[in-house]
Amino acid sequence: MGKGFITCLTWIKKGVPKEYPTKAGLSEISQYRPSKKRLKNEFDCKSKKRLKVTESPEEGWPHNLDEYNLSDYDDDVDDSVTGLTVYHNNALDPYITVPDGEDSSSEGEQEDLRVDASDNEIVVGRMEDDVSQLLVYVHNHPNGTHYVHHEILLPAPPLSLVGLNSGSGSGNLLAVAGMDSVITVWDLDVVDCLEPLTCLGSNGESRVKRKSGSSNATPVVTDSSHTDAVLSLSFNPTAPSALASGSADSTVRIWDLEVGRSVARIAAFRDKVQCVEFHPLETNSLAAGGFDRRVRLFDCRQPSSGCSKWKVGSTVETMLWVKDRPYSLLVGTETGKLVCLDVRHSSPIWSQQIHSEATNGLAMSSPGCLVTVSDDKSCKVWDTVDEPVCVYTRELSLGCLSAVSVCPDTDTLVALAGERDSLRFWDLVNCEEVASHFCQSENSVG
């Protein structure tokens, strides 16, 4: 890869992608054809700028064409087709082996695009200079192989990705949040697509109304859309039609994916909302945190009726619900701390310095086995059964690490990425220190 930067990543479970993805056809890009009016305007504009042919024989195209004998051009005999045999149809031509209507390359292209049932997809969001894109990898863990299956160009740098699938047969959709105020939804089973399947929210002046006078006046929301960059997304696994988004406009929105619009707006924050996380078991519980150094827990049935909140001391960078301890929420902060919250208590259970710089990612492998990444360029494995104990530290040549995620089908397989524009896979079973530590405890890795 080049000098890009990977900002976010997410896994797609086995069985969710179609075995043979479809390629976008011409009908899907016909909207990009210029209109007749636009073509006429461009032609008129260009015709006014046509170059004038010079009258001087010494400049420009020569005017003396007698040497080319163009007056007898049509009388020349062209014998280049001597011996050419013409057949009435292709079936009689011995040199044509593919029947009419069949494409010799179509079968090979289909096999190139094939996603096996044993393959995972992993999607990374990256940016390089002015180019923002998604790279869709296919990873086969048993074979130890991975490659870029296809890529998707994005309208803005991506900041958060989340799969919108609840299992096999639910479609292979991905929501993307980025530096603009619109959330785009893409079908990962369509290759070479130019536009998202749908958009949540709107982008443009139509959604914001400013008071007359100063151009710096506070924007007033006029419809169901964020008004600034969308920093985080969370899909509700127990209510697959619900998606939450946190934004730099200091609000959280809850979206109904079936109708494609915002159904709730939460404005209980003093600053940008960096993280949102639906509870994996409690359908109506949503945690949110951000620049105001607080974590809030909302009941989505009555989001405006108040919330529980905790101070964590610095900007919230990442959050993770602990599945085997449904009351516990882990919080990574800008100063490199890991804070454990229990929703039944008003104060944090514990807080520990785990990195020297911002903790950017948390991922839980087997119960109690936590993987963290940081701006300090390190990846660490922790035993979090009680207060965290560092089991292993790994330095990767990826610069500042921005993202980490555990494979949903192989809980020891971890994907990591960062500023060096490279995706790394790490199987914790192959780390002797990690394997031996958790094998000796009740929580085994592998």
PyMOL commands that set and color helices and strands:
alter all, ss='L'
color gray80, all
select helices_A, chain A and resi 26-28+30-32+36-47+66-68+70-75+90-92+106-113+205-207+428-430+432-440
alter helices_A, ss='H'
color red, helices_A
select strands_A, chain A and resi 5-12+22-23+120-128+131-140+145-153+158-163+173-178+183-187+190-191+198-200+208-209+220-221+230-235+242-247+252-256+261-266+273-278+285-290+294-299+308-311+316-321+328-333+337-342+350-353+359-364+369-374+378-383+389-395+401-406+413-418+423-427
alter strands_A, ss='S'
color yellow, strands_A
deselect
rebuild
show_as cartoon
